[in-house]
Amino acid sequence: MGYAVFLRALLTLLSKSVRLNVSKGVRRGGDVMEKYKLGEMEQRFANLIWEKAPVKTRDLIALCAEEFNWKRTTTYTMLKRLCDRQIFVNDNGEVKILLEKENFLAEKGEEFLEETFEGSLPRFLSAFT
């Protein structure tokens, strides 16, 4: 993800003075995962789903084999991770979006602001002056 996209989402969020209730994590097997922190491949996979959704899982498996050289099991594992984070849902073999990309980026920006600058817009802006 480019910094321009991230900053645009963050500034859009801040300019509207919207305060989102950001979940710090999603429980999975007793551990807390950061909902908006995706690894490089998770992010690429999420982008593919946002681009193609709704998409049948068999079509997604074929796309991932072509795009990432993944096996079926890898695709299902990655999909489960993103579904556990409540970004997508696998509904009877069809992957659907629960959290639109723009909303994901805005919430990711809010989480970044909260974690890095304690939610303070002046602290954020002073970091660039």
ZINOR-V353779 format. One line per field, one symbol per residue. ss: DSSP state (h for helix, s for strand, l for the rest). phi: phi as a letter, one per 40 degrees, with the letter a starting at -180 (. if undefined). burial: b if it has 24 or more other C-alpha atoms within 12 Angstrom, else e. Layout:
ss = ???
phi = ???
burial = ???
//
This chain:
ss = llhhhhhhhhhhhhhllllllllllsssllsssllllllhhhhhhhhhhhhhllsshhhhhhhhhhhhlllhhhhhhhhhhhhhlllssssllsssslllhhhhhhhhhhhhhhhhhlllhhhhhhlll
phi = .cccccccccccccccfcbcccccabcafgcbcccbbbcdcccccccccdcbccbccccccccccccbgccdccccccccdccccgcbbcbfgbcbccbcdccdccccccccccccbfgccdcccccbb
burial = eeeeebbebbbebbeeeeeeebeeeeeeeeeeebbbbeeebbbebbbbbbeebebebeebbeebeeeeeeeeeebbebbbbbbbbbbbbbeeeebbbbbebeebbbbbbbbbbbeeeeeebeeeeeeee
//
